[in-house]
């Protein structure tokens, strides 16, 4: 469940080097040898998994600028870092104008590369959160903004979309924390009332002596302490939607007044001499069985039938397993950005723990659990030790961090050479990463020695053209016969 980076480069050596560096940071990597294969990946079934693109600017089939031109209309928010050997102000300006988010010059150090990737991922996550918060504040949140990967939630989305096309009263049923208010907001944002007021009333949290005033309003001087006129929630929601959360907690005497307001389309503010007309769409929500309450007499049957015109049942999280992974990924990205942590996903053990847990508190519990785990985490991915309470409830040991959640140590010169005579060190004697140019030069030197200077075989084995090979020999000072002979003698 780590974030996935798409590396686009026509040079196979560069692709392998970039893949190694990024993988060591705990992120998943997919590669493409050119612009068109990259676009096919992004537009394909796995396109939603890609969090960022590392794009070479100069490629034979389709250059980076053309890739950006074709990508941006359909994926305007996907971060793209342009990576090229032809550095310069003009190239950087062209790339940024075409839609790149950052510009790096080859060879870039692993530290610079990782900083750029993490910054762009963080900016992308926070930008997405800001956009969603703005849509929520403007009452324009839609079903496209919800995570609904499971068939159960897709059915909820289908019902909600149909209900949004009219002003029919809706009753949303489901356990606490399963997202009933988000469904209500999406219905509002998809309906003709999008952008109009969306007023929420928690019927179980209103003091008994203030229920009537809060819902219907009051006139100045209508009771002790009423020093000013107050508009009730019905009038605040005029033209928009009134969301009555936990409607099953409403007192019986207030249920009568609520029924009249729904039937007549008007409210009687406390102390007012005449009723006030309101145009309000009612969406109710409950975590209780209102039908059973109506049969027992603790909820008015006539009000129940008035509210329960279009019921929508939101299943608990334990019944929509396919939503677990995308929800966890969303929360990890969000909280990692907010808390300035380099957390990119879950270890296999932690992912299994989340899939097996029943989540009695539903999405709200998952969100808070991920938040706590991100704060606790010291590694690149969340592990069992970051979920002590959940692991204890499942009877699992959460003491140690699993190997999969630890960044593998960078191999040094000594331990790499002990494994194979052809192994290459990724770090120098001080433990710092070597440059791409130095590593690429060593790869070519070793290949020349291994294949005794047969350039056609060297080029074929490295997956590059002969012209590219000779260009790199010139760049690395290996084109002179003496240098080649010395390379063959030392590495052959």
PyMOL commands that set and color helices and strands:
alter all, ss='L'
color gray80, all
select helices_A, chain A and resi 12-23+35-43+47-49+64-72+89-98+110-137+143-145+151-163+180-190+208-216+233-236+247-249+252-264+290-296+301-307+317-319+322-338+348-356+362-376+384-386+388-393+403-405+413-419+436-450+455-462+466-475+481-491
alter helices_A, ss='H'
color red, helices_A
select strands_A, chain A and resi 4-8+28-32+50-56+79-84+102-105+170-173+198-202+217-218+230-231+241-245+266-267+276-277+281-286+310-313+345-346+381-382
alter strands_A, ss='S'
color yellow, strands_A
deselect
rebuild
show_as cartoon
